[in-house]
Amino acid sequence: MKALWWIHFVIGLLAIGYGAIVLRGVLRVKLSCNRVVQFLRYSLIASLAGLLPLTSHLSPIQIICMLSVYCSGAVVLAWRKFRLAGMWRPVFAFLVVAVLYLNIVAVSIRVYGPSSLIALRSAKPGLNFESAQFFFASVFVVLGVLAIRCVTLTKQANADRAASYTAG
């Protein structure tokens, strides 16, 4: 049981590290295929380790890990099957941020226990824990919106550049 905890924790940290690199690439529009593959690989392994051991009821960590697997699957579909065409480019960008968020939440639950999603619970006695959770989630929503905006603006700029080359 303790071995699964450590596997999930270590691979979750690797997924978070690669996720931060991939998020940086999405925001700068310089995405590395190898980094995306590593991020999704570590994220899926961490999520599968988080789903174990199987119990008769779902724990919060198992629910978060299932959501991470579903989001990772949608990222792979958008990237590999639909080649980031059309609406799949913003879907890819937002879900990469969602998978990163879910990885951070899952590792936080492993470290701080099932009742806490982030470490700010004991940081300041006057800080409301629910508002800290809301703030943390809001940061990732903003990152997701920024990622969507970056990939959409880049797509429009590339289309404008291509149109000017054909017209000129």
Backbone as CSV, one residue per row, in Angstrom:
resi,resn,N_x,N_y,N_z,CA_x,CA_y,CA_z,C_x,C_y,C_z
1,MET,0.827,-1.195,0.000,0.000,0.000,0.000,0.873,1.262,0.000
2,LYS,1.907,1.258,0.821,2.809,2.403,0.870,3.589,2.552,-0.441
3,ALA,3.875,1.426,-1.104,4.584,1.477,-2.383,3.743,2.198,-3.438
4,LEU,2.441,1.935,-3.475,1.563,2.634,-4.422,1.532,4.128,-4.140
5,TRP,1.555,4.489,-2.863,1.569,5.896,-2.482,2.809,6.567,-3.050
6,TRP,3.968,5.934,-2.881,5.216,6.513,-3.369,5.266,6.543,-4.891
7,ILE,4.783,5.487,-5.534,4.753,5.467,-7.001,3.898,6.618,-7.516
8,HIS,2.710,6.757,-6.941,1.815,7.830,-7.370,2.437,9.197,-7.110
9,PHE,3.068,9.353,-5.962,3.667,10.630,-5.601,4.815,10.999,-6.543
10,VAL,5.756,10.093,-6.746,6.931,10.393,-7.565,6.553,10.602,-9.029
11,ILE,5.731,9.718,-9.566,5.340,9.868,-10.972,4.414,11.068,-11.140
12,GLY,3.620,11.361,-10.121,2.807,12.575,-10.159,3.653,13.826,-10.211
13,LEU,4.759,13.846,-9.460,5.672,14.992,-9.521,6.315,15.115,-10.897
14,LEU,6.679,13.979,-11.494,7.220,14.010,-12.859,6.181,14.554,-13.842
15,ALA,4.935,14.119,-13.677,3.860,14.603,-14.553,3.655,16.104,-14.379
16,ILE,3.737,16.587,-13.146,3.577,18.021,-12.900,4.729,18.800,-13.541
17,GLY,5.936,18.283,-13.417,7.084,18.958,-14.033,6.962,19.033,-15.539
18,TYR,6.657,17.899,-16.166,6.486,17.913,-17.621,5.254,18.728,-18.018
19,GLY,4.220,18.701,-17.191,3.026,19.495,-17.477,3.317,20.982,-17.478
20,ALA,4.156,21.423,-16.548,4.534,22.839,-16.518,5.313,23.218,-17.784
21,ILE,6.180,22.313,-18.236,6.941,22.568,-19.466,6.003,22.617,-20.673
22,VAL,5.047,21.686,-20.718,4.085,21.661,-21.829,3.206,22.901,-21.793
23,LEU,2.759,23.306,-20.607,1.940,24.514,-20.496,2.719,25.734,-20.977
24,ARG,3.983,25.812,-20.631,4.825,26.897,-21.121,4.906,26.870,-22.648
25,GLY,5.038,25.671,-23.208,5.078,25.539,-24.661,3.769,25.936,-25.312
26,VAL,2.646,25.587,-24.679,1.330,25.973,-25.224,1.184,27.487,-25.189
27,LEU,1.581,28.112,-24.093,1.437,29.561,-23.970,2.383,30.312,-24.898
28,ARG,3.543,29.742,-25.175,4.504,30.373,-26.089,4.354,29.866,-27.518
29,VAL,3.494,28.901,-27.727,3.229,28.286,-29.019,4.501,27.656,-29.592
30,LYS,5.289,27.071,-28.747,6.472,26.310,-29.152,6.390,24.952,-28.474
31,LEU,5.486,24.130,-28.941,5.182,22.862,-28.298,6.105,21.763,-28.804
32,SER,6.662,21.007,-27.877,7.533,19.889,-28.210,6.736,18.589,-28.098
33,CYS,6.689,17.828,-29.179,5.937,16.566,-29.178,6.455,15.617,-28.117
34,ASN,7.769,15.553,-27.956,8.360,14.657,-26.975,7.912,15.009,-25.556
35,ARG,7.836,16.284,-25.250,7.417,16.725,-23.905,5.945,16.407,-23.665
36,VAL,5.124,16.573,-24.684,3.705,16.250,-24.544,3.531,14.762,-24.282
37,VAL,4.272,13.939,-25.015,4.196,12.483,-24.822,4.629,12.118,-23.404
38,GLN,5.733,12.701,-22.933,6.203,12.402,-21.577,5.182,12.855,-20.534
39,PHE,4.615,14.042,-20.728,3.605,14.548,-19.797,2.402,13.607,-19.731
40,LEU,1.885,13.222,-20.882,0.720,12.343,-20.889,1.058,10.957,-20.346
41,ARG,2.240,10.473,-20.645,2.662,9.156,-20.142,2.725,9.160,-18.615
42,TYR,3.428,10.131,-18.054,3.547,10.196,-16.594,2.207,10.494,-15.933
43,SER,1.407,11.308,-16.572,0.091,11.618,-16.024,-0.797,10.379,-15.969
44,LEU,-0.787,9.595,-17.049,-1.605,8.380,-17.062,-1.106,7.341,-16.072
45,ILE,0.206,7.173,-15.964,0.741,6.216,-14.990,0.410,6.655,-13.572
46,ALA,0.561,7.941,-13.286,0.220,8.452,-11.953,-1.266,8.274,-11.668
47,SER,-2.103,8.524,-12.657,-3.545,8.363,-12.464,-3.918,6.905,-12.236
48,LEU,-3.288,6.002,-12.969,-3.566,4.575,-12.757,-3.100,4.129,-11.378
49,ALA,-1.963,4.637,-10.932,-1.501,4.312,-9.579,-2.440,4.908,-8.540
50,GLY,-3.013,6.068,-8.836,-3.967,6.687,-7.914,-5.286,5.950,-7.837
51,LEU,-5.633,5.229,-8.886,-6.877,4.453,-8.874,-6.762,3.186,-8.018
52,LEU,-5.557,2.757,-7.744,-5.347,1.546,-6.951,-5.197,1.913,-5.489
53,PRO,-5.525,1.090,-4.577,-6.208,-0.191,-4.696,-7.701,0.009,-4.924
54,LEU,-8.292,-0.927,-5.604,-9.720,-0.862,-5.884,-10.511,-1.141,-4.611
55,THR,-11.509,-0.333,-4.374,-12.354,-0.478,-3.191,-13.808,-0.517,-3.633
56,SER,-14.691,-0.763,-2.669,-16.114,-0.842,-3.005,-16.725,0.539,-3.252
57,HIS,-16.086,1.590,-2.789,-16.557,2.957,-3.042,-15.414,3.787,-3.613
58,LEU,-15.757,4.856,-4.284,-14.745,5.721,-4.886,-14.283,6.770,-3.878
59,SER,-12.995,6.866,-3.730,-12.430,7.899,-2.868,-12.226,9.171,-3.702
60,PRO,-12.014,10.310,-3.052,-11.770,11.549,-3.815,-10.569,11.437,-4.753
61,ILE,-9.512,10.775,-4.318,-8.336,10.627,-5.173,-8.663,9.809,-6.411
62,GLN,-9.492,8.777,-6.266,-9.869,7.949,-7.410,-10.728,8.735,-8.397
63,ILE,-11.609,9.570,-7.903,-12.444,10.399,-8.779,-11.573,11.374,-9.571
64,ILE,-10.629,12.006,-8.889,-9.737,12.949,-9.560,-8.879,12.237,-10.591
65,CYS,-8.395,11.052,-10.247,-7.563,10.291,-11.193,-8.385,9.844,-12.411
66,MET,-9.644,9.479,-12.202,-10.504,9.115,-13.336,-10.725,10.320,-14.246
67,LEU,-10.981,11.482,-13.664,-11.142,12.696,-14.471,-9.871,13.007,-15.261
68,SER,-8.722,12.792,-14.628,-7.457,13.030,-15.311,-7.284,12.087,-16.500
69,VAL,-7.666,10.826,-16.332,-7.572,9.863,-17.436,-8.492,10.272,-18.581
70,TYR,-9.717,10.690,-18.270,-10.650,11.107,-19.317,-10.133,12.342,-20.052
71,CYS,-9.625,13.327,-19.304,-9.083,14.531,-19.942,-7.858,14.198,-20.790
72,SER,-7.009,13.298,-20.301,-5.834,12.883,-21.081,-6.259,12.202,-22.377
73,GLY,-7.304,11.395,-22.302,-7.824,10.749,-23.508,-8.320,11.763,-24.524
74,ALA,-8.997,12.794,-24.050,-9.478,13.841,-24.959,-8.307,14.632,-25.552
75,VAL,-7.241,14.840,-24.772,-6.044,15.509,-25.284,-5.425,14.693,-26.415
76,VAL,-5.320,13.384,-26.199,-4.746,12.499,-27.223,-5.611,12.504,-28.479
77,LEU,-6.934,12.466,-28.313,-7.828,12.525,-29.478,-7.642,13.824,-30.254
78,ALA,-7.634,14.937,-29.538,-7.486,16.235,-30.201,-6.151,16.338,-30.920
79,TRP,-5.125,15.786,-30.309,-3.775,15.927,-30.846,-3.490,14.937,-31.967
80,ARG,-3.769,13.657,-31.739,-3.372,12.624,-32.697,-4.431,12.321,-33.758
81,LYS,-5.685,12.229,-33.345,-6.721,11.868,-34.312,-7.159,13.067,-35.148
82,PHE,-7.413,14.195,-34.487,-7.941,15.363,-35.200,-6.870,16.388,-35.557
83,ARG,-5.602,16.124,-35.218,-4.441,16.945,-35.605,-4.596,18.421,-35.237
84,LEU,-5.278,18.690,-34.122,-5.491,20.042,-33.611,-6.190,20.943,-34.620
85,ALA,-7.019,20.337,-35.456,-7.735,21.093,-36.481,-9.027,21.664,-35.914
86,GLY,-9.347,22.869,-36.336,-10.612,23.493,-35.969,-10.737,23.705,-34.474
87,MET,-11.852,23.248,-33.928,-12.117,23.442,-32.504,-11.235,22.576,-31.610
88,TRP,-10.538,21.619,-32.162,-9.722,20.707,-31.350,-8.461,21.379,-30.817
89,ARG,-8.002,22.438,-31.439,-6.827,23.158,-30.942,-7.111,23.804,-29.586
90,PRO,-8.207,24.568,-29.419,-8.491,25.107,-28.085,-8.870,24.027,-27.070
91,VAL,-9.507,22.949,-27.528,-9.823,21.839,-26.625,-8.526,21.254,-26.075
92,PHE,-7.558,21.043,-26.954,-6.252,20.526,-26.542,-5.614,21.452,-25.512
93,ALA,-5.590,22.740,-25.796,-4.933,23.705,-24.909,-5.587,23.727,-23.534
94,PHE,-6.920,23.759,-23.486,-7.603,23.828,-22.194,-7.450,22.535,-21.413
95,LEU,-7.547,21.400,-22.094,-7.463,20.129,-21.382,-6.049,19.806,-20.907
96,VAL,-5.030,20.311,-21.572,-3.669,20.163,-21.050,-3.574,20.862,-19.693
97,VAL,-4.160,22.052,-19.597,-4.179,22.776,-18.323,-4.993,21.997,-17.289
98,ALA,-6.118,21.418,-17.713,-6.954,20.649,-16.783,-6.218,19.419,-16.255
99,VAL,-5.507,18.721,-17.114,-4.750,17.541,-16.671,-3.661,17.955,-15.693
100,LEU,-2.983,19.052,-15.964,-1.966,19.547,-15.043,-2.592,19.888,-13.688
101,TYR,-3.719,20.566,-13.699,-4.421,20.903,-12.456,-4.806,19.645,-11.688
102,LEU,-5.366,18.669,-12.377,-5.779,17.435,-11.704,-4.585,16.675,-11.151
103,ASN,-3.447,16.711,-11.834,-2.239,16.086,-11.297,-1.798,16.768,-10.007
104,ILE,-1.837,18.091,-9.992,-1.447,18.827,-8.789,-2.402,18.522,-7.643
105,VAL,-3.685,18.478,-7.928,-4.666,18.174,-6.886,-4.465,16.752,-6.351
106,ALA,-4.221,15.801,-7.245,-4.036,14.410,-6.811,-2.799,14.266,-5.931
107,VAL,-1.698,14.894,-6.317,-0.486,14.816,-5.489,-0.717,15.535,-4.157
108,SER,-1.426,16.651,-4.180,-1.729,17.370,-2.939,-2.560,16.523,-1.995
109,ILE,-3.512,15.796,-2.541,-4.325,14.918,-1.692,-3.455,13.815,-1.103
110,ARG,-2.531,13.278,-1.887,-1.625,12.248,-1.366,-0.772,12.787,-0.225
111,VAL,-0.324,14.032,-0.354,0.572,14.596,0.650,-0.187,15.105,1.868
112,TYR,-1.259,15.851,1.644,-1.934,16.534,2.748,-3.190,15.842,3.238
113,GLY,-3.572,14.747,2.618,-4.742,14.011,3.066,-5.948,14.281,2.201
114,PRO,-6.964,13.444,2.338,-8.124,13.532,1.449,-8.988,14.769,1.643
115,SER,-8.856,15.462,2.768,-9.723,16.615,2.978,-9.136,17.911,2.439
116,SER,-7.864,17.911,2.120,-7.272,19.169,1.666,-6.761,19.044,0.241
117,LEU,-7.042,20.048,-0.553,-6.597,20.052,-1.939,-5.332,20.869,-2.132
118,ILE,-5.090,21.803,-1.261,-3.864,22.592,-1.346,-3.326,22.818,0.061
119,ALA,-2.074,23.196,0.160,-1.383,23.271,1.440,-1.689,24.529,2.246
120,LEU,-2.542,25.393,1.767,-2.794,26.652,2.460,-3.690,26.496,3.684
121,ARG,-4.157,25.294,3.955,-5.078,25.083,5.062,-4.484,25.545,6.388
122,SER,-3.249,25.202,6.641,-2.648,25.553,7.921,-1.698,26.743,7.828
123,ALA,-1.611,27.353,6.660,-0.660,28.441,6.486,-1.040,29.667,7.329
124,LYS,-2.286,30.077,7.269,-2.744,31.235,8.047,-4.066,30.859,8.700
125,PRO,-4.185,31.082,9.999,-5.427,30.681,10.670,-6.655,31.454,10.198
126,GLY,-6.493,32.696,9.732,-7.642,33.486,9.315,-8.069,33.232,7.877
127,LEU,-7.288,32.464,7.132,-7.577,32.226,5.725,-8.664,31.159,5.593
128,ASN,-9.688,31.470,4.849,-10.769,30.524,4.634,-10.321,29.476,3.622
129,PHE,-10.385,28.208,3.994,-9.867,27.133,3.159,-10.613,27.026,1.834
130,GLU,-11.918,27.184,1.862,-12.693,27.091,0.629,-12.345,28.213,-0.345
131,SER,-12.104,29.393,0.166,-11.726,30.497,-0.726,-10.336,30.256,-1.320
132,ALA,-9.445,29.628,-0.561,-8.120,29.293,-1.094,-8.247,28.262,-2.214
133,GLN,-9.112,27.277,-2.036,-9.349,26.288,-3.092,-9.924,26.957,-4.332
134,PHE,-10.875,27.852,-4.125,-11.482,28.561,-5.241,-10.441,29.398,-5.980
135,PHE,-9.581,30.076,-5.236,-8.525,30.879,-5.849,-7.582,30.004,-6.663
136,PHE,-7.177,28.874,-6.104,-6.262,27.957,-6.786,-6.878,27.447,-8.087
137,ALA,-8.145,27.047,-8.035,-8.834,26.578,-9.244,-9.002,27.723,-10.246
138,SER,-9.268,28.921,-9.753,-9.438,30.077,-10.644,-8.163,30.400,-11.409
139,VAL,-7.019,30.237,-10.762,-5.744,30.466,-11.437,-5.616,29.530,-12.634
140,PHE,-6.006,28.273,-12.458,-5.896,27.324,-13.555,-6.950,27.564,-14.629
141,VAL,-8.104,28.063,-14.259,-9.096,28.436,-15.278,-8.550,29.582,-16.121
142,VAL,-7.943,30.563,-15.479,-7.344,31.685,-16.216,-6.225,31.179,-17.122
143,LEU,-5.391,30.262,-16.620,-4.347,29.685,-17.465,-4.944,28.956,-18.668
144,GLY,-6.047,28.246,-18.446,-6.716,27.560,-19.548,-7.248,28.527,-20.587
145,VAL,-7.843,29.615,-20.130,-8.357,30.624,-21.057,-7.206,31.286,-21.818
146,LEU,-6.106,31.561,-21.116,-4.934,32.124,-21.799,-4.377,31.157,-22.839
147,ALA,-4.351,29.874,-22.504,-3.862,28.881,-23.460,-4.757,28.841,-24.695
148,ILE,-6.066,28.890,-24.497,-7.004,28.908,-25.630,-6.762,30.155,-26.478
149,ARG,-6.599,31.277,-25.805,-6.380,32.536,-26.532,-5.076,32.495,-27.333
150,CYS,-4.024,31.950,-26.729,-2.731,31.882,-27.428,-2.820,31.024,-28.679
151,VAL,-3.435,29.848,-28.577,-3.489,28.973,-29.751,-4.447,29.525,-30.790
152,THR,-5.495,30.218,-30.380,-6.438,30.799,-31.337,-5.800,31.973,-32.073
153,LEU,-5.110,32.858,-31.342,-4.456,33.998,-31.979,-3.342,33.546,-32.909
154,THR,-2.612,32.518,-32.535,-1.544,32.003,-33.388,-2.112,31.411,-34.662
155,LYS,-3.217,30.709,-34.545,-3.852,30.120,-35.727,-4.320,31.216,-36.676
156,GLN,-4.907,32.292,-36.130,-5.366,33.395,-36.969,-4.191,34.123,-37.621
157,ALA,-3.098,34.308,-36.867,-1.919,34.979,-37.429,-1.309,34.154,-38.556
158,ASN,-1.263,32.837,-38.392,-0.742,31.969,-39.451,-1.624,32.010,-40.690
159,ALA,-2.941,32.049,-40.484,-3.861,32.129,-41.618,-3.707,33.461,-42.347
160,ASP,-3.539,34.554,-41.592,-3.342,35.866,-42.208,-2.035,35.915,-42.989
161,ARG,-0.969,35.323,-42.427,0.315,35.274,-43.110,0.220,34.471,-44.401
162,ALA,-0.462,33.338,-44.352,-0.625,32.505,-45.551,-1.430,33.235,-46.602
163,ALA,-2.457,33.978,-46.188,-3.276,34.724,-47.157,-2.468,35.841,-47.802
164,SER,-1.590,36.484,-47.018,-0.791,37.564,-47.600,0.260,37.021,-48.567
165,TYR,0.764,35.811,-48.319,1.724,35.217,-49.244,1.065,34.830,-50.568
166,THR,-0.143,34.309,-50.505,-0.828,33.908,-51.731,-1.320,35.117,-52.507
167,ALA,-1.677,36.207,-51.803,-2.170,37.400,-52.473,-1.021,38.186,-53.103
168,GLY,0.159,38.106,-52.500,1.287,38.915,-52.959,2.092,38.225,-53.966
